[in-house]
């Protein structure tokens, strides 16, 4: 079955009233994915055992009971391999489940498959995946964005109703914008990272991608909360996010940074996003132009911090205890060098190299430390805004989805694409992308909504308002139309 | 301008090795990226405290309790080469070192 016109509420009702069983739902979901995935390449692995697992679910006493959910393939699962889309982990099967996976299972959700991503979540298009690029359901010649591009494609094409993604510099929001779905990166610390293959530990956060805003609230309810195994996960109470969908924007104070309409942002993106923000204003929100003066420095700041942390995190891939090991090696040093040189793709190597460079004696102060200081200034820009405003809004990405291979030759143009999403990770604040409308190229444009730390409720409220107004979820992606 | 030799040095530190052809490709790319990173020098950060992590809790404590998680067998499941329940690796000491 296809989920284009489904919601978790509706599916739940069908399950409760025995219009279909959890087993049928899992079977139909797998069948449809197999039928459509040649076209989209959303998944790296599927859980063939899902129908059997679902058969055991007979009581639908939680909203997610029996609902098939996709889990980005950098989040470890015991039923299926976890590859991080790398040759390095091509056949890796975890011996434990990530906390978010255990939490979904506690709610009786069914883990249906592992969507594609950029290798180790490093990229903005899924083109760095060892398993090939995923295709945008609005135009198969275009990328779905990244790194959570497989999750985005799976949701936007109706293969699943919900998918988990991870977001280090925009990896949930940018693909959500490119494929016309809702995606939320919660506050740093809201969701445990235990079992998420680490890229940049101070920036990584797991989040949710769905067509409908309420569906994301259900899934975020399930995965949030403190975890003993992740000491950076917050001890704060987790509210019921489904109660925050009040569509109430009267008196809401919205800051719109002027820098988010400057650097490299296309006219069409500006137009569609401005029109969306105007709808808030017409319905009683107070919209004011503000400045985030350090925006022009976020790309170098991000690439230094994230790559430095990555170069350290990826040291563990040495060919000894798990993963790929190069053959024909004579010494231990050879195992390390040959395994890593053959196991990692080019983009991962570039980041390891940049990180190693920036952390080296002689360059540390000028690069890594300087970037960490810039991070303070970027965060302070936001702190100042949130003294006066409830939300910050702007575009999610500077352009609509670009063509496959269009930016592959030049890492710098690819990096520039992250300029509007990085800051939320830098400041540790929650941020979401909601479809604002279609641009003249008939591709979706994302409206980004950012809030103070731990105020995801403000995002859900504002997003539910615009969803209700635009009803974008009724639009069928062009590649899905019967031809 | 960063040189091919400098890139090869960083590669060695990263336990990566590049062919001559790959070095030709990586060096200008890394040069561009490092030049971009250089833009940060124009910002005055005197007395700005670096931010490395944004969390509420400063220290997190837990009881030091033994917890059974995985068996030896499970933990060895992903090891590329094992022997007698141990991880097998190529010889660590070179033959020449042996003779010294």
Interface residues (C-beta under 8 A of the other chain):
Chain A: X92 X93 X95 X96 X188 X189 X202 X228 X231 X232 X234 X235 X236 X294 X297 X299 X300 X301 X303 X304 X311 X315 X318 X319 X320 X321 X322 X323 X324 X325 X329 X330 X331 X332 X334 X335 X336 X337 X338 X340 X341 X344 X349 X350 X352 X353 X354 X356 X357 X358 X360 X366 X367 X369 X370 X371 X372 X373 X374 X375 X376 X377 X379 X411 X412 X415 X426 X427 X428 X453
Chain B: X7 X10 X11 X13 X14 X15 X16 X17 X18 X26 X29 X30 X32 X33 X34 X36 X37 X38 X39 X40 X41 X43 X45 X48 X49 X50 X51 X52 X53 X54 X55 X56 X57 X60 X62 X69 X70 X74 X75 X77 X78 X79 X80 X81 X87 X89 X90 X91 X92 X94
